[in-house]
Amino acid sequence: MKNKNYLLFITIISALGGLLFGYDTGVINGAQFYLSEFFDLNPFMKGWVVSSALIGCLIGAIVAGPLSVKLGRKNSLIISAIFFTLSAFGSGLPEFFPQTVSFLVAFRILGGLGIGVASMNAPMYIAEIAPPAKRGYLVTYYQLAIVVGFFIVFLATYFIGNSLNQQENIDFGWRRMFWSELLPSTLFLILLFFVPKSPRWLIMKGYNEEAKNVLSKIVPANQLEKEVSSIEESIKSENLNEKVSFKSKAVLIVVLIGAILSGLQQFTGINAVLYYGADIFEKALGYGEEDVLKQQILLAFVNLIFTFIAMFTVDKLGRKPLIYIGCAGMAFGFLLLSYTLMQQNLGILSLLGVLIFVGSFALSMGPVVWVILSEMFPNKIRSVAMSVAVAVQWGANYLVSQSFPVVTESAMNQNEFWNGSLPYFIFIGFILIIALFTYKFIPETKGKSLEEMEELWDI
């Protein structure tokens, strides 16, 4: 019981990187609704302000690999926590500071660096301390933390927004929304000093006794030596093959598969809904401004509930079945939304379509992609491959976030045929591609140890 509690303790703390991921990306949803009016942003500039953090995410993901190898997973997470804190402070500078769009974007990019570093290191750290039988369940804590972050930030922006009138929100309310992130980011930074370093990283660096001490608090005493030996053999094999060429066909295939799956997660349209939910509810679905933030809370609540369901089924049903179920639900949700838009019959069915989509994503592509990425790569290429896959995800996220408002407000989307539904039909096409790609290329990783993945890819 002691081992289980300690494992859960360090999993929750490291997963807080996901909470900051969700909070930092979610805060722009409520804030952009008001700062767009404050800065009088056109569609392109609105897309730039919202998606600018993703440039930082992309850079952060690229440097996360070598940073993780050199400094370790724990220290990398500490660096990300510092970035989160600085970003929150700078994005919400008080009125007497000359805040400009460029200044705001700079701090959003800084927060993106924190997300990029955390989004690789947090799930990988959890995967490296978790036993195979519980790895899927524990890694989904990271995705759970992301949606909890979204839920909390939607509550925060709702209460901040409701405590002020429309003009006050435009003048300074959005600044308070950014500053609300200071509390969780500071808490994350402090708590990280109470988690151990990854035992796999410690053994890789030659700190075997320290690694054994960490493992003694995680695995049963009668399995300690076996676990240490398994990791040592894996590291030894990795060192013997440390000059593995990323030009080799086998390595390129596994990295390419992981990168494509990671990128496709974003082309479901999830972050278009989460980032621009306020605009969707007001403009596409016809809700009044007073209801927008309230609808966002409902969206975040559905996201949270279905992530819980995924947590308790991913190690029972497996990774691939959840993706198939989720793809069916996501496509149906967007079809329902698109139908109501094309018919200009907006209302409860439109909202239901959005909620079905979000719930289906939370059941599948949200948590499952992070689980697969954290366990599918062999030890000898894990850091670099994970870094590439996460970088591709952030690049795809940027493309979707930058282009969504442009496509939404385009003349084609506004014509009598599409009536605002074009972006959602594009997302449906990608969702169908995800189901096919998963069937043909994604291995079922349920129950396999990280070391067993070496044999799967034969690298």
C-alpha positions as CSV (number, residue, x, y, z in Angstrom):
1,M,0.0,0.0,0.0
2,K,2.9,2.3,0.8
3,N,4.4,1.8,-2.6
4,K,1.1,2.4,-4.3
5,N,0.5,5.7,-2.4
6,Y,4.0,6.9,-3.2
7,L,3.7,6.0,-6.9
8,L,0.3,7.8,-7.0
9,F,1.8,10.8,-5.2
10,I,4.7,11.4,-7.7
11,T,2.4,10.6,-10.6
12,I,-0.1,13.3,-9.6
13,I,2.7,15.9,-9.1
14,S,4.3,15.2,-12.4
15,A,0.9,15.2,-14.1
16,L,0.4,18.8,-12.9
17,G,2.5,19.7,-16.0
18,G,-0.6,18.6,-17.9
19,L,-2.8,20.8,-15.7
20,L,-0.7,23.8,-16.6
21,F,-0.8,22.7,-20.2
22,G,-4.6,22.7,-20.1
23,Y,-4.8,25.9,-18.0
24,D,-2.3,27.9,-20.2
25,T,-4.0,26.9,-23.5
26,G,-7.5,27.2,-22.0
27,V,-7.0,30.7,-20.5
28,I,-6.7,32.2,-24.0
29,N,-10.2,30.9,-24.8
30,G,-12.0,33.2,-22.3
31,A,-9.4,36.0,-22.5
32,Q,-9.3,36.3,-26.3
33,F,-13.1,37.0,-26.3
34,Y,-12.3,40.3,-24.6
35,L,-8.7,41.1,-25.6
36,S,-9.7,40.8,-29.3
37,E,-11.9,43.9,-28.7
38,F,-9.3,45.6,-26.6
39,F,-6.7,45.4,-29.4
40,D,-9.3,45.5,-32.2
41,L,-7.9,42.3,-33.8
42,N,-8.9,41.2,-37.3
43,P,-9.3,37.4,-37.9
44,F,-5.7,36.8,-38.9
45,M,-4.3,38.7,-35.8
46,K,-6.8,36.9,-33.5
47,G,-5.5,33.6,-34.9
48,W,-1.9,34.8,-34.3
49,V,-2.5,35.9,-30.7
50,V,-4.2,32.6,-29.9
51,S,-1.8,30.3,-31.8
52,S,1.5,32.2,-31.0
53,A,2.0,30.1,-27.8
54,L,2.1,27.1,-30.1
55,I,5.3,28.4,-31.7
56,G,6.8,28.2,-28.2
57,C,5.3,24.7,-27.8
58,L,7.0,23.6,-31.0
59,I,10.4,24.9,-30.0
60,G,9.9,23.6,-26.5
61,A,9.1,20.1,-27.8
62,I,12.2,20.2,-30.0
63,V,14.6,21.1,-27.2
64,A,12.8,18.8,-24.7
65,G,14.5,15.7,-26.0
66,P,18.2,16.8,-25.5
67,L,17.2,18.7,-22.3
68,S,15.6,15.5,-20.9
69,V,18.7,13.5,-21.6
70,K,21.1,16.0,-20.2
71,L,19.3,17.4,-17.2
72,G,16.7,14.6,-16.6
73,R,12.9,14.5,-16.6
74,K,12.5,16.1,-13.2
75,N,14.7,19.1,-13.8
76,S,13.2,19.6,-17.3
77,L,9.8,19.9,-15.6
78,I,11.1,22.4,-13.1
79,I,12.3,24.6,-16.1
80,S,8.8,24.3,-17.6
81,A,7.2,25.4,-14.4
82,I,9.4,28.5,-14.4
83,F,8.3,29.3,-17.9
84,F,4.6,28.9,-17.0
85,T,5.0,31.3,-14.1
86,L,6.8,34.0,-16.1
87,S,4.3,33.7,-18.9
88,A,1.3,34.1,-16.6
89,F,2.8,37.2,-15.0
90,G,3.8,38.8,-18.3
91,S,0.6,38.1,-20.2
92,G,-1.5,39.8,-17.5
93,L,0.5,42.9,-16.8
94,P,-1.5,45.6,-15.1
95,E,-3.0,48.5,-17.0
96,F,-0.3,50.9,-16.2
97,F,2.2,48.8,-18.2
98,P,2.2,49.6,-21.9
99,Q,0.8,46.2,-23.0
100,T,1.0,45.6,-26.7
101,V,0.0,42.7,-29.0
102,S,3.7,42.0,-29.6
103,F,4.4,42.0,-25.8
104,L,1.5,39.7,-25.1
105,V,2.6,37.3,-27.9
106,A,6.1,37.2,-26.5
107,F,4.9,36.0,-23.1
108,R,2.5,33.6,-24.7
109,I,5.4,32.1,-26.6
110,L,7.3,31.8,-23.3
111,G,4.4,29.9,-21.9
112,G,4.4,27.7,-25.0
113,L,8.0,26.8,-24.3
114,G,6.9,25.5,-20.9
115,I,4.1,23.5,-22.4
116,G,6.4,22.0,-25.1
117,V,8.9,20.8,-22.5
118,A,6.3,19.5,-20.1
119,S,4.2,17.8,-22.8
120,M,7.1,15.5,-23.5
121,N,8.7,15.0,-20.1
122,A,5.6,14.6,-17.9
123,P,4.1,11.5,-19.7
124,M,7.5,10.0,-20.3
125,Y,8.5,10.4,-16.6
126,I,5.2,8.7,-15.6
127,A,5.8,5.9,-18.1
128,E,9.3,5.3,-16.7
129,I,8.2,5.0,-13.1
130,A,5.0,3.0,-13.7
131,P,4.7,-0.8,-13.7
132,P,3.5,-2.2,-17.1
133,A,0.1,-3.4,-15.7
134,K,-0.7,0.1,-14.5
135,R,1.2,2.3,-17.0
136,G,-1.8,3.1,-19.3
137,Y,-3.9,4.0,-16.3
138,L,-1.2,6.2,-14.7
139,V,-0.1,7.9,-17.9
140,T,-3.8,8.9,-18.4
141,Y,-3.4,11.0,-15.3
142,Y,-1.5,13.4,-17.5
143,Q,-4.5,13.8,-19.9
144,L,-6.8,14.0,-16.9
145,A,-4.7,16.8,-15.6
146,I,-5.0,18.6,-18.9
147,V,-8.8,18.5,-18.9
148,V,-8.9,19.4,-15.2
149,G,-6.8,22.4,-16.1
150,F,-9.3,23.3,-18.8
151,F,-12.2,22.8,-16.4
152,I,-10.5,25.0,-13.7
153,V,-9.6,27.8,-16.1
154,F,-13.1,27.9,-17.5
155,L,-14.5,28.2,-14.0
156,A,-11.9,30.9,-13.3
157,T,-12.6,32.9,-16.4
158,Y,-16.4,32.5,-15.9
159,F,-16.2,33.9,-12.4
160,I,-13.8,36.7,-13.3
161,G,-15.9,37.6,-16.4
162,N,-19.1,37.5,-14.4
163,S,-17.7,39.7,-11.6
164,L,-17.1,42.5,-14.1
165,N,-19.2,44.3,-16.7
166,Q,-18.5,44.0,-20.4
167,Q,-16.3,47.1,-20.6
168,E,-14.3,46.2,-17.5
169,N,-13.6,42.8,-19.0
170,I,-12.3,44.5,-22.2
171,D,-10.2,47.0,-20.2
172,F,-8.6,44.7,-17.6
173,G,-10.7,41.5,-17.0
174,W,-8.7,39.5,-19.5
175,R,-5.5,40.4,-17.7
176,R,-6.9,38.9,-14.4
177,M,-7.7,35.7,-16.4
178,F,-4.0,35.4,-17.3
179,W,-2.8,36.2,-13.8
180,S,-5.1,33.4,-12.3
181,E,-2.5,30.9,-13.7
182,L,0.1,32.1,-11.2
183,L,-1.4,30.0,-8.4
184,P,-1.2,26.6,-10.1
185,S,2.1,27.3,-11.8
186,T,3.8,28.3,-8.5
187,L,2.3,25.3,-6.8
188,F,3.7,23.0,-9.5
189,L,7.1,24.5,-9.2
190,I,7.2,24.0,-5.4
191,L,5.9,20.4,-5.5
192,L,8.4,19.3,-8.1
193,F,11.2,19.5,-5.6
194,F,9.4,16.6,-3.7
195,V,9.5,14.1,-6.5
196,P,12.4,11.8,-7.3
197,K,14.4,11.7,-10.5
198,S,13.5,9.0,-13.0
199,P,15.1,5.7,-12.1
200,R,15.8,4.9,-15.7
201,W,17.5,8.3,-16.2
202,L,19.6,7.7,-13.0
203,I,20.8,4.3,-14.2
204,M,21.6,5.8,-17.6
205,K,23.8,8.4,-15.9
206,G,25.4,5.8,-13.6
207,Y,23.6,6.6,-10.3
208,N,22.5,3.1,-9.7
209,E,22.2,3.3,-5.9
210,E,20.1,6.4,-6.1
211,A,17.9,4.6,-8.7
212,K,17.6,1.6,-6.5
213,N,16.5,3.8,-3.6
214,V,13.8,5.4,-5.8
215,L,12.6,2.0,-7.1
216,S,12.4,0.6,-3.5
217,K,9.6,3.0,-2.8
218,I,7.7,2.1,-6.0
219,V,8.1,-1.7,-6.6
220,P,7.7,-4.5,-4.1
221,A,10.9,-5.6,-2.3
222,N,10.9,-9.0,-4.0
223,Q,10.8,-7.4,-7.4
224,L,13.4,-4.7,-6.8
225,E,16.5,-6.6,-8.1
226,K,14.6,-7.9,-11.1
227,E,13.5,-4.4,-12.0
228,V,17.0,-2.9,-11.6
229,S,18.5,-5.7,-13.7
230,S,15.9,-5.2,-16.5
231,I,16.6,-1.5,-16.7
232,E,20.4,-2.0,-16.6
233,E,20.2,-4.6,-19.4
234,S,18.0,-2.2,-21.4
235,I,20.5,0.7,-20.9
236,K,23.4,-1.5,-21.7
237,S,21.7,-2.5,-25.0
238,E,21.0,1.1,-25.7
239,N,24.7,2.1,-25.1
240,L,25.8,-0.7,-27.4
241,N,23.6,0.7,-30.1
242,E,24.0,4.4,-29.2
243,K,25.1,5.2,-32.7
244,V,21.8,4.0,-34.0
245,S,21.1,5.9,-37.3
246,F,18.0,7.9,-37.6
247,K,18.4,7.3,-41.4
248,S,17.8,3.6,-41.0
249,K,14.5,2.4,-42.4
250,A,13.3,0.7,-39.1
251,V,14.0,3.8,-37.0
252,L,12.4,6.2,-39.5
253,I,9.3,4.0,-39.7
254,V,8.6,4.0,-35.9
255,V,9.3,7.7,-35.6
256,L,7.1,8.5,-38.6
257,I,4.2,6.5,-37.3
258,G,4.4,8.2,-33.9
259,A,4.7,11.6,-35.4
260,I,1.8,11.1,-37.8
261,L,-0.4,9.8,-34.9
262,S,0.6,12.7,-32.8
263,G,-0.2,15.3,-35.5
264,L,-3.5,13.7,-36.4
265,Q,-4.6,14.2,-32.8
266,Q,-4.8,17.9,-33.6
267,F,-6.5,17.6,-36.9
268,T,-9.6,16.2,-35.1
269,G,-10.3,19.9,-34.4
270,I,-10.3,19.6,-30.6
271,N,-8.2,22.7,-30.0
272,A,-10.3,24.7,-32.5
273,V,-13.2,23.9,-30.2
274,L,-11.3,24.5,-27.0
275,Y,-9.5,27.7,-28.1
276,Y,-12.4,29.3,-30.0
277,G,-15.3,27.8,-28.1
278,A,-16.4,31.3,-27.0
279,D,-16.6,32.3,-30.7
280,I,-18.3,29.0,-31.7
281,F,-21.0,29.4,-29.0
282,E,-21.7,33.0,-29.8
283,K,-21.4,33.2,-33.5
284,A,-22.0,29.7,-34.9
285,L,-24.6,28.6,-32.3
286,G,-26.2,31.9,-31.6
287,Y,-25.7,32.1,-27.8
288,G,-25.6,35.5,-26.2
289,E,-22.4,36.8,-24.7
290,E,-23.8,36.2,-21.2
291,D,-24.1,32.5,-21.9
292,V,-20.8,31.9,-23.6
293,L,-18.5,31.3,-20.6
294,K,-21.3,29.2,-19.0
295,Q,-21.4,26.9,-22.0
296,Q,-17.6,26.6,-21.8
297,I,-17.9,25.1,-18.3
298,L,-20.4,22.5,-19.6
299,L,-17.9,21.6,-22.4
300,A,-15.0,21.3,-19.9
301,F,-17.2,19.1,-17.6
302,V,-18.0,16.6,-20.4
303,N,-14.3,16.6,-21.2
304,L,-13.4,15.7,-17.6
305,I,-16.1,13.0,-17.2
306,F,-15.1,11.1,-20.4
307,T,-11.4,11.3,-19.5
308,F,-12.2,9.5,-16.3
309,I,-13.9,6.8,-18.3
310,A,-10.8,6.5,-20.5
311,M,-8.6,6.1,-17.5
312,F,-10.5,3.1,-16.2
313,T,-10.9,1.4,-19.6
314,V,-7.5,1.9,-21.4
315,D,-5.8,-1.0,-19.7
316,K,-8.9,-3.2,-20.0
317,L,-10.2,-2.6,-23.5
318,G,-6.8,-1.6,-25.0
319,R,-5.6,1.5,-26.8
320,K,-6.9,0.8,-30.3
321,P,-10.5,-0.1,-29.5
322,L,-10.8,3.2,-27.6
323,I,-9.5,5.1,-30.7
324,Y,-12.1,3.4,-32.9
325,I,-15.0,4.1,-30.6
326,G,-13.8,7.7,-30.2
327,C,-13.5,8.3,-34.0
328,A,-17.1,7.1,-34.5
329,G,-18.3,9.5,-31.8
330,M,-16.3,12.5,-33.0
331,A,-17.5,12.1,-36.5
332,F,-21.1,11.7,-35.4
333,G,-20.8,14.8,-33.2
334,F,-19.5,17.0,-35.9
335,L,-22.0,15.6,-38.4
336,L,-24.8,16.6,-36.0
337,L,-23.3,20.1,-35.6
338,S,-22.8,20.5,-39.3
339,Y,-26.3,19.4,-40.1
340,T,-27.8,22.0,-37.8
341,L,-25.5,24.7,-39.2
342,M,-26.4,23.9,-42.8
343,Q,-30.1,23.9,-42.0
344,Q,-29.7,27.0,-39.9
345,N,-31.6,25.2,-37.2
346,L,-29.3,26.1,-34.3
347,G,-30.1,25.1,-30.7
348,I,-29.9,22.1,-28.4
349,L,-28.8,19.7,-31.2
350,S,-25.9,22.0,-32.1
351,L,-24.7,22.0,-28.5
352,L,-25.2,18.3,-28.3
353,G,-23.1,17.7,-31.4
354,V,-20.2,19.8,-29.8
355,L,-20.5,17.9,-26.5
356,I,-20.6,14.4,-28.2
357,F,-17.4,15.4,-30.2
358,V,-15.6,16.6,-27.0
359,G,-16.7,13.6,-25.0
360,S,-15.6,11.2,-27.7
361,F,-12.2,12.9,-28.0
362,A,-11.7,12.7,-24.3
363,L,-12.5,9.0,-24.4
364,S,-10.0,8.3,-27.1
365,M,-7.5,10.5,-29.0
366,G,-7.0,12.8,-25.9
367,P,-5.5,10.3,-23.4
368,V,-4.7,7.3,-25.7
369,V,-2.3,9.2,-28.0
370,W,-0.2,10.3,-24.9
371,V,-0.3,6.7,-23.6
372,I,0.8,5.2,-27.0
373,L,3.5,7.9,-27.5
374,S,4.9,7.3,-24.0
375,E,5.3,3.5,-24.5
376,M,5.6,2.8,-28.2
377,F,9.2,4.0,-28.7
378,P,12.1,1.7,-27.9
379,N,14.5,2.9,-25.1
380,K,17.3,3.7,-27.4
381,I,15.4,6.3,-29.4
382,R,12.6,7.3,-26.9
383,S,13.8,10.8,-26.0
384,V,14.5,11.9,-29.6
385,A,11.4,10.1,-31.1
386,M,9.1,11.5,-28.4
387,S,10.5,15.0,-29.0
388,V,9.9,14.7,-32.7
389,A,6.3,13.4,-32.2
390,V,5.4,16.1,-29.7
391,A,6.9,18.8,-32.0
392,V,4.8,17.6,-34.9
393,Q,1.8,17.7,-32.7
394,W,2.4,21.3,-31.8
395,G,3.1,22.2,-35.4
396,A,-0.2,20.7,-36.4
397,N,-1.9,22.5,-33.5
398,Y,-0.5,25.8,-34.8
399,L,-1.8,25.1,-38.3
400,V,-5.3,24.4,-37.1
401,S,-5.4,27.2,-34.6
402,Q,-4.1,29.8,-37.0
403,S,-6.3,28.7,-39.9
404,F,-9.6,28.0,-38.1
405,P,-10.8,31.7,-37.7
406,V,-9.7,32.4,-41.3
407,V,-11.6,29.4,-42.7
408,T,-14.6,30.1,-40.4
409,E,-14.9,33.7,-41.6
410,S,-14.2,33.0,-45.2
411,A,-16.7,33.8,-48.0
412,M,-16.9,30.1,-48.9
413,N,-17.8,29.0,-45.4
414,Q,-20.5,31.7,-45.2
415,N,-22.2,30.8,-48.5
416,E,-25.7,29.3,-48.7
417,F,-24.4,25.8,-49.1
418,W,-22.0,25.5,-46.1
419,N,-23.6,28.0,-43.8
420,G,-20.6,27.8,-41.4
421,S,-20.2,24.0,-41.5
422,L,-17.1,23.7,-43.8
423,P,-14.4,23.5,-41.0
424,Y,-16.3,20.6,-39.3
425,F,-16.5,18.6,-42.5
426,I,-12.8,19.0,-43.0
427,F,-12.2,17.7,-39.4
428,I,-14.5,14.7,-40.1
429,G,-12.3,13.8,-43.1
430,F,-9.3,13.7,-40.8
431,I,-11.1,11.7,-38.2
432,L,-11.8,9.0,-40.8
433,I,-8.1,9.0,-41.7
434,I,-7.2,8.5,-38.0
435,A,-9.4,5.3,-37.8
436,L,-7.7,3.9,-41.0
437,F,-4.2,4.8,-39.9
438,T,-4.7,3.3,-36.5
439,Y,-5.9,0.0,-38.0
440,K,-3.0,-0.3,-40.4
441,F,0.0,1.1,-38.5
442,I,-0.5,1.4,-34.7
443,P,0.5,-1.6,-32.5
444,E,-1.5,-2.6,-29.5
445,T,0.8,-1.7,-26.6
446,K,-1.5,-2.8,-23.7
447,G,0.4,-4.8,-21.0
448,K,3.8,-4.7,-22.7
449,S,6.8,-3.5,-20.7
450,L,8.9,-0.7,-22.2
451,E,11.7,-3.2,-22.7
452,E,9.4,-5.5,-24.7
453,M,8.8,-2.7,-27.2
454,E,12.4,-3.2,-28.3
455,E,11.4,-6.6,-29.8
456,L,8.2,-5.2,-31.4
457,W,10.1,-2.8,-33.7
458,D,13.3,-4.8,-34.0
459,I,15.6,-1.7,-33.9
